[in-house]
């Protein structure tokens, strides 16, 4: 979780995700410990922590505590931690599958129902005696999926990580559906027949757990979109949760107004549609402005880059001409005697080689004539080297 692949690690975002993971662990583990303590100590106030009349079962609280431990172990890279995570995930999967089998088979055997708690508080549970401490079927399915996701997240394979995240999406959707059912008073969304309903506290814990699992190793797979530094990544991080919370709040407010007899069902639906359209328009305009500003910055940067390229090409061309002229001058200096301005020995050797090849190719004779100044040393001795150089130049 603390190592990014294919790019330079961004310590700010890594520290932020580690901090959010610790907050998620605290929000999941602390209520679960209070609920489990309430069941063990026969404290109805703690066992029914959420004021809905529907409690989180003791087995569910125990599984949430195990899930929190598995999340904490993602912060370390020790091989022992990975083995413990897989053991915890197998326990969660087993608890979920056993409970699901109980519902499907219709068996009266308690199995794991009374594994943790069997006291007066269970006997006085408003649910039937059979389901007094049995987690709901939806809870069993969600724990099975989350346990499987934790197990898969212990591997670092790209496709396995994506599969682990996809598995948690149904958990988030069903938990949001349950919370909407409680908020709007739609019983069918959180209670399935005569089975035990999923408590709102469990639904919140499932959302926190699943979101935390999705963002583990988020630098790999399709979750890179959510943790990047681009405009799209920033927008999806803020826009998606805001969209969910705002629309649920709007629907809840419209529903409460109807329940308080401020208006009828038709007005509630009309108001809900109007507020939804208004909010959607605001979000579209906000997104368009952000994209427009980003596009303007990109165009300005591109224009500046084009100007820099033009100036650079001109400078390169000018410098090339200067270098070409300098090379020609250097070439001329290398073949010319500085005193007399005549061809020097290097030029003589080049010309001799060229003429020798020409004479050989056309088979004609080659003549070299040498001209010398007699007794020039005496001239230098009598009149000085400076005068001698002047005479040589003349």
N, C-alpha and C positions, 0 to 999 in steps of 0.2 A: 504493500500500500504506500510505501514511502519511496518507491523508485519508479520514475517515469521511463518509458521505453520510447526509443526513436526520437527523443528530444531532450533538451536540457531541463533538468528538474526545476520546477518552480516552487521554491520553499514556502512562499506565502500561501499558495493554494494547498500544498500538502499539510502545513500546520493547521490551516483552517478546516480541512476535512478531518484531521485527527481530533481537533477540538469538538467538531460536530458529532463525531462518532462517540466520544466520551459523554457528551450531553445525551445522545440517544440511549446509551447504556444506562445512564442514571435515570432517565425518564421511564425506561422499561423495568429496570431492576427494583427501584425503590417502591413503586406501588405494588409490584408482585410480592415483595418481601412483606409489606404491610398486610396484604390480603392473606398470604399464607400464614402469617403470624395470627391473624384474626381467626382463621379456621382452626388452627391448633389450640389457641387459647379460648375458643368459644366466645369471641368478641364479635358480635354482629355488626358493630359500627365499623370495624376494620374489614371484615369479610365483605360487607356491602359498601365498599368504599365509594362507589359511584352512585349518586342519588337517582337510580332508575328502577329500583325494586328487583333488578336482575344482577346477580353477583358473578364475579369471576370465580370459577371453581378452583379448588386447591391444586388439583393436578395441572390446570392451566397456568396458575401462578408458578408452580414448580418448573414447568417447561419454559416459561418466560425467563426465569432465573438462569436456567441452563443456557438459553439462547444468549443472554447477556454475557455470560462467561465466554461463550464461543466468540462473540464480537470483540471482547477485550483481547482475546488471544490473537486476533488479526493484527494487533499492534506490535507483535514480536515475530521474529523470524526463526525461532528455535524449532528444530525438528520435533521435539517433544510436544510443542504447542499444536503442531499440525495433527499429531496422533490424537491428542485430547479432543481437538475440534471434531475429528471424524467420529470418535466415540460418542461425543455429545450429540452430534447430528443423527447418529444411528438410534440413540435413545429417543430423540424427538420423533423420528420416523416410526419407531416401534410403538410409541404411545399413541400417535395418530392412527396408525393402521389397526391397532388393537381396538381402539374406540370405534373406528369406522366399522370394523367387523362386528362389534357388539350391536350397533344399530342395524346393520344389514341382516344379521342372523336373528335378531330379536331375542338373544339369550338373556336370561335373568341373572347369570353369574356376574358378580361385580368385577372380576378381573382386577384391573388397576384402579377402579373407582374408589375403593376403600384402602388403597395402598398407603396413603398419607394420613387421612383423617377419618375417624369413625367415632363421633361423640354426639353430645346432645344437640349441638348446633346443626349437625347433619340431619338428625331425626326431626327437627323442627323446621327444616327447609320447606318453603312453600311449594316446591316442585314435588313430584311423586317420590316415593321412597326409593324407587329404582334409579331415578336420575338425580338423586340428592347431591351427589358429588361427581357426576359425570359431565365432562366437557361436551359442548354442543357438537353436532356432526360437522358443522362448518369450521369450528375450532380444530377438530381432528384433521380435517383436510388441509387447513392452513399450516398446522404444525408439520404435517407430512411434507408439504411443499417447501416450507422454510428450512426444515432439516435437510432435505435433498439439496437445496440451494447452498447451505453452509458446507455440505460435503463436497459439492462441485467446486466451490470457491477455494478449496485448499489446493486445487490444481491451478497452474498458470497458463494452460493452453487457451488460445484466443477463442476458439469455438466453444469450449467448455464454459468459459467465463460468460459468454453471451447467453448460453443455455441457462446458466444459473440465474442470470438476471431476468430472463423471460419467465422463468418459473415463478418468480415473486410477483409478477404483474397481476395475475388473478387474485392473489392475496390482498393487494392494495385495492383493487376494484371492488371485491366483495366487502372489504372492511368499510370502504367509503359508502357503499350501498347500505350497509347496516346502520352507519351513523346517520345517513339521510333518513332512513326509516324511523329512527328514534327522534330525530329533529322534527320531522313532518307528521309523526304519529301514524305511520303506515306500518301496521303490524306484520304484514306479509313480507316485508323486506328484511326483518330480523328474526322472525319465528317461522319455522317450517313445520306445519302440522302440530303434532303433540310433542315434538322433540324439544330438547332444551335450547333456548335461544342463545345467540352470541351476545355477551354483555358489551355495552359501549366501552367499558374500560379495556376489554380484550381487543375490541376493534381498533382502538387508538394504539394499543401496544403493538398490534400486528402491522399497522401502517408505519410506525416508527422502526420496527424491526426490519420490515421489507425495504424501506427506503435506505436504511443503513447498509443492508446487504447489497443493494444495487450500486452504491457508491464505493464499495470495496474494490480495490484494483481498477478504479474507474478510468485510469490512464490507458487501459487496454480495452479493446472492443468498442461497441457503439456508444458507450457512456462517455467517450472522449468529448462528444459534443457538449456535455453538461459541465465539464470541468476545464474547458479550454479558456483562452483569453480573448477570443474573437467576440465581435458584437453579437453574433448569433448565440454563442454559448452564454454570454451574460444575460441576454434576453430570455432564453429558455429557462435559466435558473430562477429568474424573478417572475417571469410571466406565467409559467405553468402553475406553481403553487398559489400565486395570487388569483389566477383565473378560477381555480377550484374553490378556494375559500370565499371569494366574492360572490360567485354564482350560488353557492350553497347558502350563504348569508342572505342574499336577496330572496331566494325561495323561502327561507325560514321566516323572514320578516313579513313577506306577503301572506304566508300561511297563518302567522300569529294574528295579523290584522283581521283575517277572516274568522278565526276562532273567537276573537273578541267582539265579533259582530259589528265591525266597522264598515264592512262591505260584504257583498255576496260572492259566490264562486266565480261568476262571470267577470266581475271586476278584478278578482284576484288573478285570474288567468290573463286578463288584459294588462294589468299592471306588471305581471311577471314578464310578459312578452315585451312590453315597452322598455322596462329596465334592462332586460337582456340585450335588446337591440341597441339601446343607448350605450351600455357598457361595452358591447362588442365594437361599436363604432369608435368609441374613445380609444380602445386598445389598438384598433387598426390604424387610427390616425397617429397614435403615439409611436407605433412600430414603423409606420411610413416615414415619420419625421426622423426617427433614429436612422433608418436606412438612407434617407435623403442626405442627412448630414454626413454619414459615412461615405456615401457616393461622391459628395462634393469634395471631401478631404482626399479621396482617392484620385479624382480628376485633377485637383490642384497638385497633388504629388506627382502624377503622371506628366502634367504640363511642365512642372519644374524639372523633372527628369529629362524630358525631351529638350528643354533649353540647355540644360547642362551637357547633354550629349552633343548638341550642335556646337556649343562653345568648345567642348573638348575636341571635336573633330577639326574645328578651325585651328585650335592650338596645335594639334598633332600635325596637321598639314603644314602650318607655318614652321613648326620645329623641324619637320622632315626636310623642307626646303633649305632651312639654315644648315642642317647637318649635311645635306647634299653639297651645298656650296662650300662648307668647311672641308668636307672630304676631298672635293676637287682642289681646293687650295693646298691641303696637306699633300695630296698626290703630286701637285706641281712642285711644292717645296722639296719633296723627297727626291725629285729628279733634276733639280736645278742647283747649281753652285751659288751660294749666297753672295760671293764676292764679285764674280764676273757676270752672273746671270746666264751662264752657259750650262749645257747639260753636264751633269756630274758623272762620277764613275758608275753609279747604279744605272743611270740612263744609258751610259755607254755599253754596259754589259747586256742590258735588255735589247738595245739596238743591234749589238753584235750577234746575239743569239738569233734574232729575227732574220738578219741579213744572211747569217750562215745557213739557216734552214732554207731561205729562198734560193741561195746559190746552189745548195745541194739539190733542191727540187728541180731547178731549171738547168743545172749542170753548166754554170758559167763561173768564171774566176771571181774571187773576192780579194779586194785590195784594202789594206789598212795603212793609212799614212800618219806618221807621228811627227809633230812639230815641236821644237824645244827652243828655249831661249838660252844662248850660251853665256856662261859666266854671270848668271843673274845673281848668284850668291854675293859676288863682289859689289853689285849694285845695292843690294840690301845692306851690306856692311858699310858702304860709303854714305848712303843717303837715308838709311833706316827702312824698317819693314813697312811703315805706313806709306811712305813714298813708293816703295816697291809694290804694295797692293794697288795703289792708284795707277801705276804703270800697267800692271796686269789687267785691271779693269778696262783701261783704254785700249 
